[in-house]
Amino acid sequence: MLGPVAMTDAAPAPALGNLLRDLPDARGGEVFTAFLRRPGCTVERIVSLGQTTPVDEPYRQEHDEWVLLLAGHAVVEVAGHATDLHPGDHLLIPGGAVHRVTHTDPDTPTVWLALHFTDPDRP
């Protein structure tokens, strides 16, 4: 149990960040930036600019992934069902599901927040 803390004993102020500022240039390909890694969870920002997943190379991962669209526009196909995403929309992609991005805006960065949930007991 933690006791009272004097103001002089306080930890340094937390680092402030903004997921929508200082975006990387995604013209040459999607940019993935991991912001936090903890056992069982990784938080990353993805910046897309017109990129899509090739039809013959869909994603399929063992873990669940939750994505939140922060900016731009995208269409994601999961198990053959297309979902149109706008800022504020979120989607859970279950582990093992075949999925692909079929559209991201070619003129405005599409910014995603992705949470990858893995089993912390698995190597």
C-alpha positions in Angstrom: 0.0 0.0 0.0 1.3 3.4 -0.9 1.3 6.2 1.6 1.0 10.0 1.3 3.5 11.6 -1.0 5.0 15.0 -0.5 5.0 17.3 -3.5 8.8 17.3 -3.5 8.7 13.4 -3.8 6.4 13.5 -6.9 7.6 11.7 -10.0 8.5 13.8 -13.1 5.5 14.9 -15.2 4.4 12.4 -17.8 5.5 12.9 -21.4 2.7 14.4 -23.4 2.2 13.2 -27.0 -0.3 13.8 -29.8 -1.1 11.0 -32.3 -2.1 13.5 -35.0 0.8 15.9 -34.8 4.1 15.5 -36.7 2.8 12.7 -38.9 5.4 10.7 -40.8 5.4 10.8 -44.6 3.5 7.7 -45.7 3.8 8.3 -49.5 6.4 5.5 -49.8 4.4 3.1 -47.6 2.4 2.7 -44.4 4.3 3.8 -41.3 3.9 1.8 -38.1 5.0 3.4 -34.8 4.7 1.4 -31.6 4.0 3.7 -28.6 3.6 1.2 -25.9 4.5 -2.5 -25.4 3.4 -4.4 -22.4 2.9 -8.1 -21.8 -0.2 -9.0 -23.8 -0.7 -5.6 -25.5 1.0 -3.4 -28.0 -0.3 0.1 -28.9 0.7 1.5 -32.3 -0.2 4.3 -34.7 -0.5 3.5 -38.3 -0.3 6.2 -41.0 -1.6 5.3 -44.5 -1.8 7.4 -47.6 -3.6 5.5 -50.4 -2.1 2.1 -49.4 -4.2 -1.1 -49.6 -3.5 -4.7 -48.9 -2.8 -6.8 -52.0 -5.7 -9.2 -52.8 -3.2 -12.1 -52.8 -1.5 -11.1 -49.5 -4.2 -10.7 -46.9 -3.3 -10.3 -43.2 -4.0 -13.2 -40.8 -2.6 -13.0 -37.3 -3.2 -15.2 -34.3 -4.0 -12.3 -31.9 -7.0 -9.9 -31.7 -6.5 -6.4 -33.0 -8.7 -3.5 -32.2 -8.4 -0.5 -34.5 -9.8 3.1 -34.1 -9.7 5.4 -37.1 -8.5 8.8 -35.9 -8.3 10.7 -39.3 -9.0 10.1 -42.9 -11.1 7.3 -44.4 -10.6 3.6 -44.9 -12.4 0.4 -45.9 -11.4 -2.8 -44.1 -12.6 -6.3 -45.3 -12.7 -8.9 -42.5 -13.7 -12.5 -43.5 -15.3 -11.1 -46.8 -17.3 -8.4 -45.1 -16.3 -4.8 -46.0 -16.6 -2.0 -43.3 -16.4 1.7 -44.2 -14.5 3.5 -41.5 -14.5 7.3 -40.7 -12.9 9.2 -37.8 -14.2 7.8 -34.5 -15.2 4.4 -36.0 -13.5 1.3 -34.4 -13.4 -2.3 -35.3 -12.3 -5.5 -33.6 -10.5 -8.0 -35.9 -10.6 -11.4 -34.2 -7.4 -13.5 -34.1 -7.3 -15.9 -37.1 -9.6 -13.7 -39.3 -8.4 -13.1 -42.8 -8.5 -9.3 -43.4 -7.3 -6.6 -45.7 -7.5 -2.9 -46.2 -9.2 -2.2 -49.5 -9.1 1.6 -49.4 -7.3 4.5 -47.7 -7.5 8.1 -48.8 -4.7 8.9 -51.3 -4.8 12.6 -50.6 -5.2 12.9 -46.8 -3.4 10.8 -44.3 -5.4 8.0 -42.7 -4.4 7.7 -39.1 -5.2 4.5 -37.1 -4.7 3.6 -33.5 -4.2 -0.1 -33.2 -4.2 -2.3 -30.1 -2.8 -5.8 -30.5 -3.8 -8.2 -27.8 -1.6 -11.2 -27.3 -1.4 -13.9 -24.7 1.3 -12.7 -22.3 2.1 -16.3 -21.4 2.9 -17.2 -25.0 6.4 -16.6 -26.4 
